[in-house]
Amino acid sequence: MEQSSANPYQKKLLIALLILIPIAYFLRLNSYQLIFEEPRRALVALEMLLANNWMVPTTNGELYYNKPPLYNWVLIGFFSLLGKAEWVVRLPSILSLFLTAFIHYRISRQYIGKNAALLSALFYLTSADILFYFSLLGEIDIFYALIVYVQCLLIFHFYQQKKWHWLFICSYLLTAAGVLTKGIPSLFFQAITLLAIFIINKDYKRLFSIWHFAGIAILALSAGGYFYLYSLQHDAGPYLARLFTETFSRTGMESSLLDNFKHFLNFPVQLIKISAPWFLLFFITIGNPWKKILKENPFLTYCLWFCLANGLIYLLSPGTRERYLYMFFPFIYSLLTYSLLEKPAIDKQKWIKGFYYFLGISVTAGLFGLAIFGMIRQEWVVTIACVILGLILAAGVYFIKFKKPGEWILAGILIVLIARIGFDLIILPTKKENDPYRADALKMSEIIGNEDVYLIGPPEPKTDNVQFAGIHFTSYSRNEPTYMAFQTSFYLSRYTGKILKYTQGREKEGFYIGPDQVRTDRDQVRTDRAISDQVRTTNSVNPDPIRVEKRVNPDSIRIYYRFNNRLNKEDQWYILFKYLEND
């Protein structure tokens, strides 16, 4: 292992990395509106904040069961401190990444050395799927990966120090945090990881210690306490049933044999996608004495068994997505970097240099390609920036030579961050740039003013079947609000400061939003086709009240705005309207 102090090249590379990492992650983070699952996460937190109710998650005022509230509490804190801009929604994900890397370095360096710990932390921050995709989104999974990773890292750390009380108290507190973030999976991580470390060390009696039972009690009081407080306001049964089905509906037992087979073949592809480009370095370590390395280093043994034991569940679950696997990669990268830096041979350095030049040439070509794309869009400032970055990178790759494998790898990480900066300059502003959600919500908020607004339409019935391995336990039926994009609900609540509450019929005075041709059991409201055509041509505020045929409904409505909420690329037209009394 390289244990010498950093030479001038290493120091310069580390300083450059410290400068480029925040630039790469935060540059233009606010340049595109909320996408994918971001608006749902943001909406739940915003409604809890507006309702001043931290116990009950909702969407459009209706109970939301898919996730417990811990991540919502984090978002509420950021909303309260920094506002509700898009970059604030994404901030917890980025800070969770940074915190994961920092904790990993601080603790793992005791077991694999500073250099390997630093490289593995940097690999995690610059993994392709994280750097170019999921770090751009304000979703729950990177935050959850932080909780699980620290939970399982501390199990090993405190085991090595023989601090049994801290092992069980901290790991079960983090298990409770995981349960309150994503439900049941954290229970499996805790159980499997504890069994693995005590079986590896043949220390079975520790599982029956007083501190273990104390940890279980902490979990029960923490997670169970929340659901008890929730039950004081609403029935917790449907909530728990939904968390159960969210977990077990993705497993192999609830999937077809064909789906299981497809996932088994696709699982390695998922791992490669997450770890690109660093997975290529594993080929350099093939000839290493892995058996000896694992025997001499208990942390690396733990890393391997953690990944094998817990990863088996995901291998057997066709519903697994790449983002569900992030917590494994600090452990995987520990194995990789230690092996790379352990007594590096000349042949290994040759291959590392080849990998560096491959990255340099690929990213340089990519930057010039981005510059061409910028020219097509006539964005000259960012185009020139990409050209300058490409020229500097090409010169650096050609002229700068390094002496040690660690230096070549640090320079490779620097190249990947430069690629992300080019991506930020050209690609980020184009993400969903034509989506109308934010603009429509802003226009409607100006019309609504200080009045209340409701989402109206037929409910969407859902059923959660609590079953496992073909055994059916119970079912819960529920109604979800009529579909409308979460982007519109979030932006409208953000601009008006009011919850867009769902209703199946006219209840109070105020504005209503519903699908064009709204019809409900209580009011039988209908927008006539001619009315729809008229508003479609104007696509703006209509100043005149439009009466619906009296044979359908004695009331009339006045349409103020008509907009398109696309679902799966299909047009879904909605109207903002008011009920009017008959003359």
Secondary structure as a PSIPRED ss2 file (coil, helix, strand):
# PSIPRED VFORMAT (PSIPRED V4.0)

   1 M C   1.000  0.000  0.000
   2 E C   1.000  0.000  0.000
   3 Q C   1.000  0.000  0.000
   4 S C   1.000  0.000  0.000
   5 S C   1.000  0.000  0.000
   6 A C   1.000  0.000  0.000
   7 N C   1.000  0.000  0.000
   8 P H   0.000  1.000  0.000
   9 Y H   0.000  1.000  0.000
  10 Q H   0.000  1.000  0.000
  11 K H   0.000  1.000  0.000
  12 K H   0.000  1.000  0.000
  13 L H   0.000  1.000  0.000
  14 L H   0.000  1.000  0.000
  15 I H   0.000  1.000  0.000
  16 A H   0.000  1.000  0.000
  17 L H   0.000  1.000  0.000
  18 L H   0.000  1.000  0.000
  19 I H   0.000  1.000  0.000
  20 L H   0.000  1.000  0.000
  21 I H   0.000  1.000  0.000
  22 P H   0.000  1.000  0.000
  23 I H   0.000  1.000  0.000
  24 A H   0.000  1.000  0.000
  25 Y H   0.000  1.000  0.000
  26 F H   0.000  1.000  0.000
  27 L C   1.000  0.000  0.000
  28 R C   1.000  0.000  0.000
  29 L C   1.000  0.000  0.000
  30 N C   1.000  0.000  0.000
  31 S C   1.000  0.000  0.000
  32 Y C   1.000  0.000  0.000
  33 Q C   1.000  0.000  0.000
  34 L C   1.000  0.000  0.000
  35 I C   1.000  0.000  0.000
  36 F C   1.000  0.000  0.000
  37 E C   1.000  0.000  0.000
  38 E H   0.000  1.000  0.000
  39 P H   0.000  1.000  0.000
  40 R H   0.000  1.000  0.000
  41 R H   0.000  1.000  0.000
  42 A H   0.000  1.000  0.000
  43 L H   0.000  1.000  0.000
  44 V H   0.000  1.000  0.000
  45 A H   0.000  1.000  0.000
  46 L H   0.000  1.000  0.000
  47 E H   0.000  1.000  0.000
  48 M H   0.000  1.000  0.000
  49 L H   0.000  1.000  0.000
  50 L H   0.000  1.000  0.000
  51 A H   0.000  1.000  0.000
  52 N C   1.000  0.000  0.000
  53 N C   1.000  0.000  0.000
  54 W C   1.000  0.000  0.000
  55 M C   1.000  0.000  0.000
  56 V C   1.000  0.000  0.000
  57 P C   1.000  0.000  0.000
  58 T E   0.000  0.000  1.000
  59 T E   0.000  0.000  1.000
  60 N C   1.000  0.000  0.000
  61 G C   1.000  0.000  0.000
  62 E E   0.000  0.000  1.000
  63 L E   0.000  0.000  1.000
  64 Y C   1.000  0.000  0.000
  65 Y C   1.000  0.000  0.000
  66 N C   1.000  0.000  0.000
  67 K C   1.000  0.000  0.000
  68 P C   1.000  0.000  0.000
  69 P C   1.000  0.000  0.000
  70 L H   0.000  1.000  0.000
  71 Y H   0.000  1.000  0.000
  72 N H   0.000  1.000  0.000
  73 W H   0.000  1.000  0.000
  74 V H   0.000  1.000  0.000
  75 L H   0.000  1.000  0.000
  76 I H   0.000  1.000  0.000
  77 G H   0.000  1.000  0.000
  78 F H   0.000  1.000  0.000
  79 F H   0.000  1.000  0.000
  80 S H   0.000  1.000  0.000
  81 L H   0.000  1.000  0.000
  82 L H   0.000  1.000  0.000
  83 G C   1.000  0.000  0.000
  84 K C   1.000  0.000  0.000
  85 A C   1.000  0.000  0.000
  86 E H   0.000  1.000  0.000
  87 W H   0.000  1.000  0.000
  88 V H   0.000  1.000  0.000
  89 V H   0.000  1.000  0.000
  90 R H   0.000  1.000  0.000
  91 L H   0.000  1.000  0.000
  92 P H   0.000  1.000  0.000
  93 S H   0.000  1.000  0.000
  94 I H   0.000  1.000  0.000
  95 L H   0.000  1.000  0.000
  96 S H   0.000  1.000  0.000
  97 L H   0.000  1.000  0.000
  98 F H   0.000  1.000  0.000
  99 L H   0.000  1.000  0.000
 100 T H   0.000  1.000  0.000
 101 A H   0.000  1.000  0.000
 102 F H   0.000  1.000  0.000
 103 I H   0.000  1.000  0.000
 104 H H   0.000  1.000  0.000
 105 Y H   0.000  1.000  0.000
 106 R H   0.000  1.000  0.000
 107 I H   0.000  1.000  0.000
 108 S H   0.000  1.000  0.000
 109 R H   0.000  1.000  0.000
 110 Q H   0.000  1.000  0.000
 111 Y H   0.000  1.000  0.000
 112 I H   0.000  1.000  0.000
 113 G C   1.000  0.000  0.000
 114 K H   0.000  1.000  0.000
 115 N H   0.000  1.000  0.000
 116 A H   0.000  1.000  0.000
 117 A H   0.000  1.000  0.000
 118 L H   0.000  1.000  0.000
 119 L H   0.000  1.000  0.000
 120 S H   0.000  1.000  0.000
 121 A H   0.000  1.000  0.000
 122 L H   0.000  1.000  0.000
 123 F H   0.000  1.000  0.000
 124 Y H   0.000  1.000  0.000
 125 L H   0.000  1.000  0.000
 126 T C   1.000  0.000  0.000
 127 S C   1.000  0.000  0.000
 128 A H   0.000  1.000  0.000
 129 D H   0.000  1.000  0.000
 130 I H   0.000  1.000  0.000
 131 L H   0.000  1.000  0.000
 132 F C   1.000  0.000  0.000
 133 Y C   1.000  0.000  0.000
 134 F H   0.000  1.000  0.000
 135 S H   0.000  1.000  0.000
 136 L H   0.000  1.000  0.000
 137 L C   1.000  0.000  0.000
 138 G C   1.000  0.000  0.000
 139 E C   1.000  0.000  0.000
 140 I C   1.000  0.000  0.000
 141 D H   0.000  1.000  0.000
 142 I H   0.000  1.000  0.000
 143 F H   0.000  1.000  0.000
 144 Y H   0.000  1.000  0.000
 145 A H   0.000  1.000  0.000
 146 L H   0.000  1.000  0.000
 147 I H   0.000  1.000  0.000
 148 V H   0.000  1.000  0.000
 149 Y H   0.000  1.000  0.000
 150 V H   0.000  1.000  0.000
 151 Q H   0.000  1.000  0.000
 152 C H   0.000  1.000  0.000
 153 L H   0.000  1.000  0.000
 154 L H   0.000  1.000  0.000
 155 I H   0.000  1.000  0.000
 156 F H   0.000  1.000  0.000
 157 H H   0.000  1.000  0.000
 158 F H   0.000  1.000  0.000
 159 Y H   0.000  1.000  0.000
 160 Q H   0.000  1.000  0.000
 161 Q C   1.000  0.000  0.000
 162 K C   1.000  0.000  0.000
 163 K C   1.000  0.000  0.000
 164 W H   0.000  1.000  0.000
 165 H H   0.000  1.000  0.000
 166 W H   0.000  1.000  0.000
 167 L H   0.000  1.000  0.000
 168 F H   0.000  1.000  0.000
 169 I H   0.000  1.000  0.000
 170 C H   0.000  1.000  0.000
 171 S H   0.000  1.000  0.000
 172 Y H   0.000  1.000  0.000
 173 L H   0.000  1.000  0.000
 174 L H   0.000  1.000  0.000
 175 T H   0.000  1.000  0.000
 176 A H   0.000  1.000  0.000
 177 A H   0.000  1.000  0.000
 178 G H   0.000  1.000  0.000
 179 V H   0.000  1.000  0.000
 180 L H   0.000  1.000  0.000
 181 T H   0.000  1.000  0.000
 182 K H   0.000  1.000  0.000
 183 G C   1.000  0.000  0.000
 184 I C   1.000  0.000  0.000
 185 P H   0.000  1.000  0.000
 186 S H   0.000  1.000  0.000
 187 L H   0.000  1.000  0.000
 188 F H   0.000  1.000  0.000
 189 F H   0.000  1.000  0.000
 190 Q H   0.000  1.000  0.000
 191 A H   0.000  1.000  0.000
 192 I H   0.000  1.000  0.000
 193 T H   0.000  1.000  0.000
 194 L H   0.000  1.000  0.000
 195 L H   0.000  1.000  0.000
 196 A H   0.000  1.000  0.000
 197 I H   0.000  1.000  0.000
 198 F H   0.000  1.000  0.000
 199 I H   0.000  1.000  0.000
 200 I H   0.000  1.000  0.000
 201 N C   1.000  0.000  0.000
 202 K C   1.000  0.000  0.000
 203 D C   1.000  0.000  0.000
 204 Y H   0.000  1.000  0.000
 205 K H   0.000  1.000  0.000
 206 R H   0.000  1.000  0.000
 207 L H   0.000  1.000  0.000
 208 F H   0.000  1.000  0.000
 209 S C   1.000  0.000  0.000
 210 I H   0.000  1.000  0.000
 211 W H   0.000  1.000  0.000
 212 H H   0.000  1.000  0.000
 213 F H   0.000  1.000  0.000
 214 A H   0.000  1.000  0.000
 215 G H   0.000  1.000  0.000
 216 I H   0.000  1.000  0.000
 217 A H   0.000  1.000  0.000
 218 I H   0.000  1.000  0.000
 219 L H   0.000  1.000  0.000
 220 A H   0.000  1.000  0.000
 221 L H   0.000  1.000  0.000
 222 S H   0.000  1.000  0.000
 223 A H   0.000  1.000  0.000
 224 G H   0.000  1.000  0.000
 225 G H   0.000  1.000  0.000
 226 Y H   0.000  1.000  0.000
 227 F H   0.000  1.000  0.000
 228 Y H   0.000  1.000  0.000
 229 L H   0.000  1.000  0.000
 230 Y H   0.000  1.000  0.000
 231 S H   0.000  1.000  0.000
 232 L C   1.000  0.000  0.000
 233 Q C   1.000  0.000  0.000
 234 H C   1.000  0.000  0.000
 235 D C   1.000  0.000  0.000
 236 A C   1.000  0.000  0.000
 237 G H   0.000  1.000  0.000
 238 P H   0.000  1.000  0.000
 239 Y H   0.000  1.000  0.000
 240 L H   0.000  1.000  0.000
 241 A H   0.000  1.000  0.000
 242 R H   0.000  1.000  0.000
 243 L H   0.000  1.000  0.000
 244 F H   0.000  1.000  0.000
 245 T H   0.000  1.000  0.000
 246 E H   0.000  1.000  0.000
 247 T H   0.000  1.000  0.000
 248 F H   0.000  1.000  0.000
 249 S C   1.000  0.000  0.000
 250 R C   1.000  0.000  0.000
 251 T C   1.000  0.000  0.000
 252 G H   0.000  1.000  0.000
 253 M H   0.000  1.000  0.000
 254 E H   0.000  1.000  0.000
 255 S C   1.000  0.000  0.000
 256 S C   1.000  0.000  0.000
 257 L H   0.000  1.000  0.000
 258 L H   0.000  1.000  0.000
 259 D H   0.000  1.000  0.000
 260 N H   0.000  1.000  0.000
 261 F H   0.000  1.000  0.000
 262 K H   0.000  1.000  0.000
 263 H H   0.000  1.000  0.000
 264 F H   0.000  1.000  0.000
 265 L H   0.000  1.000  0.000
 266 N H   0.000  1.000  0.000
 267 F H   0.000  1.000  0.000
 268 P H   0.000  1.000  0.000
 269 V H   0.000  1.000  0.000
 270 Q H   0.000  1.000  0.000
 271 L H   0.000  1.000  0.000
 272 I H   0.000  1.000  0.000
 273 K H   0.000  1.000  0.000
 274 I H   0.000  1.000  0.000
 275 S H   0.000  1.000  0.000
 276 A C   1.000  0.000  0.000
 277 P C   1.000  0.000  0.000
 278 W H   0.000  1.000  0.000
 279 F H   0.000  1.000  0.000
 280 L H   0.000  1.000  0.000
 281 L H   0.000  1.000  0.000
 282 F H   0.000  1.000  0.000
 283 F H   0.000  1.000  0.000
 284 I H   0.000  1.000  0.000
 285 T H   0.000  1.000  0.000
 286 I C   1.000  0.000  0.000
 287 G C   1.000  0.000  0.000
 288 N C   1.000  0.000  0.000
 289 P C   1.000  0.000  0.000
 290 W H   0.000  1.000  0.000
 291 K H   0.000  1.000  0.000
 292 K H   0.000  1.000  0.000
 293 I H   0.000  1.000  0.000
 294 L H   0.000  1.000  0.000
 295 K H   0.000  1.000  0.000
 296 E H   0.000  1.000  0.000
 297 N C   1.000  0.000  0.000
 298 P H   0.000  1.000  0.000
 299 F H   0.000  1.000  0.000
 300 L H   0.000  1.000  0.000
 301 T H   0.000  1.000  0.000
 302 Y H   0.000  1.000  0.000
 303 C H   0.000  1.000  0.000
 304 L H   0.000  1.000  0.000
 305 W H   0.000  1.000  0.000
 306 F H   0.000  1.000  0.000
 307 C H   0.000  1.000  0.000
 308 L H   0.000  1.000  0.000
 309 A H   0.000  1.000  0.000
 310 N H   0.000  1.000  0.000
 311 G H   0.000  1.000  0.000
 312 L H   0.000  1.000  0.000
 313 I H   0.000  1.000  0.000
 314 Y H   0.000  1.000  0.000
 315 L H   0.000  1.000  0.000
 316 L C   1.000  0.000  0.000
 317 S C   1.000  0.000  0.000
 318 P C   1.000  0.000  0.000
 319 G C   1.000  0.000  0.000
 320 T C   1.000  0.000  0.000
 321 R C   1.000  0.000  0.000
 322 E H   0.000  1.000  0.000
 323 R H   0.000  1.000  0.000
 324 Y H   0.000  1.000  0.000
 325 L H   0.000  1.000  0.000
 326 Y H   0.000  1.000  0.000
 327 M H   0.000  1.000  0.000
 328 F H   0.000  1.000  0.000
 329 F H   0.000  1.000  0.000
 330 P H   0.000  1.000  0.000
 331 F H   0.000  1.000  0.000
 332 I H   0.000  1.000  0.000
 333 Y H   0.000  1.000  0.000
 334 S H   0.000  1.000  0.000
 335 L H   0.000  1.000  0.000
 336 L H   0.000  1.000  0.000
 337 T H   0.000  1.000  0.000
 338 Y H   0.000  1.000  0.000
 339 S H   0.000  1.000  0.000
 340 L H   0.000  1.000  0.000
 341 L H   0.000  1.000  0.000
 342 E C   1.000  0.000  0.000
 343 K C   1.000  0.000  0.000
 344 P C   1.000  0.000  0.000
 345 A C   1.000  0.000  0.000
 346 I H   0.000  1.000  0.000
 347 D H   0.000  1.000  0.000
 348 K H   0.000  1.000  0.000
 349 Q H   0.000  1.000  0.000
 350 K H   0.000  1.000  0.000
 351 W H   0.000  1.000  0.000
 352 I H   0.000  1.000  0.000
 353 K H   0.000  1.000  0.000
 354 G H   0.000  1.000  0.000
 355 F H   0.000  1.000  0.000
 356 Y H   0.000  1.000  0.000
 357 Y H   0.000  1.000  0.000
 358 F H   0.000  1.000  0.000
 359 L H   0.000  1.000  0.000
 360 G H   0.000  1.000  0.000
 361 I H   0.000  1.000  0.000
 362 S H   0.000  1.000  0.000
 363 V H   0.000  1.000  0.000
 364 T H   0.000  1.000  0.000
 365 A H   0.000  1.000  0.000
 366 G H   0.000  1.000  0.000
 367 L H   0.000  1.000  0.000
 368 F H   0.000  1.000  0.000
 369 G H   0.000  1.000  0.000
 370 L H   0.000  1.000  0.000
 371 A H   0.000  1.000  0.000
 372 I H   0.000  1.000  0.000
 373 F H   0.000  1.000  0.000
 374 G H   0.000  1.000  0.000
 375 M H   0.000  1.000  0.000
 376 I H   0.000  1.000  0.000
 377 R C   1.000  0.000  0.000
 378 Q C   1.000  0.000  0.000
 379 E C   1.000  0.000  0.000
 380 W H   0.000  1.000  0.000
 381 V H   0.000  1.000  0.000
 382 V H   0.000  1.000  0.000
 383 T H   0.000  1.000  0.000
 384 I H   0.000  1.000  0.000
 385 A H   0.000  1.000  0.000
 386 C H   0.000  1.000  0.000
 387 V H   0.000  1.000  0.000
 388 I H   0.000  1.000  0.000
 389 L H   0.000  1.000  0.000
 390 G H   0.000  1.000  0.000
 391 L H   0.000  1.000  0.000
 392 I H   0.000  1.000  0.000
 393 L H   0.000  1.000  0.000
 394 A H   0.000  1.000  0.000
 395 A H   0.000  1.000  0.000
 396 G H   0.000  1.000  0.000
 397 V H   0.000  1.000  0.000
 398 Y H   0.000  1.000  0.000
 399 F H   0.000  1.000  0.000
 400 I C   1.000  0.000  0.000
 401 K C   1.000  0.000  0.000
 402 F C   1.000  0.000  0.000
 403 K C   1.000  0.000  0.000
 404 K C   1.000  0.000  0.000
 405 P H   0.000  1.000  0.000
 406 G H   0.000  1.000  0.000
 407 E H   0.000  1.000  0.000
 408 W H   0.000  1.000  0.000
 409 I H   0.000  1.000  0.000
 410 L H   0.000  1.000  0.000
 411 A H   0.000  1.000  0.000
 412 G H   0.000  1.000  0.000
 413 I H   0.000  1.000  0.000
 414 L H   0.000  1.000  0.000
 415 I H   0.000  1.000  0.000
 416 V H   0.000  1.000  0.000
 417 L H   0.000  1.000  0.000
 418 I H   0.000  1.000  0.000
 419 A H   0.000  1.000  0.000
 420 R H   0.000  1.000  0.000
 421 I H   0.000  1.000  0.000
 422 G H   0.000  1.000  0.000
 423 F H   0.000  1.000  0.000
 424 D H   0.000  1.000  0.000
 425 L H   0.000  1.000  0.000
 426 I H   0.000  1.000  0.000
 427 I C   1.000  0.000  0.000
 428 L H   0.000  1.000  0.000
 429 P H   0.000  1.000  0.000
 430 T H   0.000  1.000  0.000
 431 K C   1.000  0.000  0.000
 432 K C   1.000  0.000  0.000
 433 E C   1.000  0.000  0.000
 434 N C   1.000  0.000  0.000
 435 D C   1.000  0.000  0.000
 436 P C   1.000  0.000  0.000
 437 Y H   0.000  1.000  0.000
 438 R H   0.000  1.000  0.000
 439 A H   0.000  1.000  0.000
 440 D H   0.000  1.000  0.000
 441 A H   0.000  1.000  0.000
 442 L H   0.000  1.000  0.000
 443 K H   0.000  1.000  0.000
 444 M H   0.000  1.000  0.000
 445 S H   0.000  1.000  0.000
 446 E H   0.000  1.000  0.000
 447 I H   0.000  1.000  0.000
 448 I H   0.000  1.000  0.000
 449 G C   1.000  0.000  0.000
 450 N C   1.000  0.000  0.000
 451 E C   1.000  0.000  0.000
 452 D C   1.000  0.000  0.000
 453 V E   0.000  0.000  1.000
 454 Y E   0.000  0.000  1.000
 455 L E   0.000  0.000  1.000
 456 I E   0.000  0.000  1.000
 457 G C   1.000  0.000  0.000
 458 P C   1.000  0.000  0.000
 459 P C   1.000  0.000  0.000
 460 E E   0.000  0.000  1.000
 461 P E   0.000  0.000  1.000
 462 K E   0.000  0.000  1.000
 463 T E   0.000  0.000  1.000
 464 D E   0.000  0.000  1.000
 465 N E   0.000  0.000  1.000
 466 V E   0.000  0.000  1.000
 467 Q E   0.000  0.000  1.000
 468 F E   0.000  0.000  1.000
 469 A C   1.000  0.000  0.000
 470 G C   1.000  0.000  0.000
 471 I E   0.000  0.000  1.000
 472 H E   0.000  0.000  1.000
 473 F E   0.000  0.000  1.000
 474 T E   0.000  0.000  1.000
 475 S E   0.000  0.000  1.000
 476 Y E   0.000  0.000  1.000
 477 S E   0.000  0.000  1.000
 478 R E   0.000  0.000  1.000
 479 N E   0.000  0.000  1.000
 480 E E   0.000  0.000  1.000
 481 P C   1.000  0.000  0.000
 482 T C   1.000  0.000  0.000
 483 Y C   1.000  0.000  0.000
 484 M C   1.000  0.000  0.000
 485 A C   1.000  0.000  0.000
 486 F H   0.000  1.000  0.000
 487 Q H   0.000  1.000  0.000
 488 T H   0.000  1.000  0.000
 489 S H   0.000  1.000  0.000
 490 F H   0.000  1.000  0.000
 491 Y H   0.000  1.000  0.000
 492 L H   0.000  1.000  0.000
 493 S H   0.000  1.000  0.000
 494 R H   0.000  1.000  0.000
 495 Y H   0.000  1.000  0.000
 496 T H   0.000  1.000  0.000
 497 G C   1.000  0.000  0.000
 498 K C   1.000  0.000  0.000
 499 I C   1.000  0.000  0.000
 500 L C   1.000  0.000  0.000
 501 K E   0.000  0.000  1.000
 502 Y E   0.000  0.000  1.000
 503 T E   0.000  0.000  1.000
 504 Q C   1.000  0.000  0.000
 505 G C   1.000  0.000  0.000
 506 R C   1.000  0.000  0.000
 507 E C   1.000  0.000  0.000
 508 K C   1.000  0.000  0.000
 509 E C   1.000  0.000  0.000
 510 G C   1.000  0.000  0.000
 511 F E   0.000  0.000  1.000
 512 Y E   0.000  0.000  1.000
 513 I E   0.000  0.000  1.000
 514 G E   0.000  0.000  1.000
 515 P E   0.000  0.000  1.000
 516 D C   1.000  0.000  0.000
 517 Q C   1.000  0.000  0.000
 518 V C   1.000  0.000  0.000
 519 R C   1.000  0.000  0.000
 520 T C   1.000  0.000  0.000
 521 D C   1.000  0.000  0.000
 522 R C   1.000  0.000  0.000
 523 D C   1.000  0.000  0.000
 524 Q C   1.000  0.000  0.000
 525 V C   1.000  0.000  0.000
 526 R C   1.000  0.000  0.000
 527 T C   1.000  0.000  0.000
 528 D C   1.000  0.000  0.000
 529 R H   0.000  1.000  0.000
 530 A H   0.000  1.000  0.000
 531 I H   0.000  1.000  0.000
 532 S H   0.000  1.000  0.000
 533 D H   0.000  1.000  0.000
 534 Q H   0.000  1.000  0.000
 535 V H   0.000  1.000  0.000
 536 R H   0.000  1.000  0.000
 537 T H   0.000  1.000  0.000
 538 T H   0.000  1.000  0.000
 539 N C   1.000  0.000  0.000
 540 S C   1.000  0.000  0.000
 541 V C   1.000  0.000  0.000
 542 N C   1.000  0.000  0.000
 543 P C   1.000  0.000  0.000
 544 D C   1.000  0.000  0.000
 545 P C   1.000  0.000  0.000
 546 I E   0.000  0.000  1.000
 547 R C   1.000  0.000  0.000
 548 V C   1.000  0.000  0.000
 549 E C   1.000  0.000  0.000
 550 K C   1.000  0.000  0.000
 551 R C   1.000  0.000  0.000
 552 V C   1.000  0.000  0.000
 553 N C   1.000  0.000  0.000
 554 P C   1.000  0.000  0.000
 555 D C   1.000  0.000  0.000
 556 S E   0.000  0.000  1.000
 557 I E   0.000  0.000  1.000
 558 R E   0.000  0.000  1.000
 559 I E   0.000  0.000  1.000
 560 Y E   0.000  0.000  1.000
 561 Y E   0.000  0.000  1.000
 562 R E   0.000  0.000  1.000
 563 F E   0.000  0.000  1.000
 564 N E   0.000  0.000  1.000
 565 N C   1.000  0.000  0.000
 566 R C   1.000  0.000  0.000
 567 L E   0.000  0.000  1.000
 568 N C   1.000  0.000  0.000
 569 K C   1.000  0.000  0.000
 570 E E   0.000  0.000  1.000
 571 D C   1.000  0.000  0.000
 572 Q C   1.000  0.000  0.000
 573 W E   0.000  0.000  1.000
 574 Y E   0.000  0.000  1.000
 575 I E   0.000  0.000  1.000
 576 L E   0.000  0.000  1.000
 577 F E   0.000  0.000  1.000
 578 K E   0.000  0.000  1.000
 579 Y E   0.000  0.000  1.000
 580 L E   0.000  0.000  1.000
 581 E C   1.000  0.000  0.000
 582 N C   1.000  0.000  0.000
 583 D C   1.000  0.000  0.000
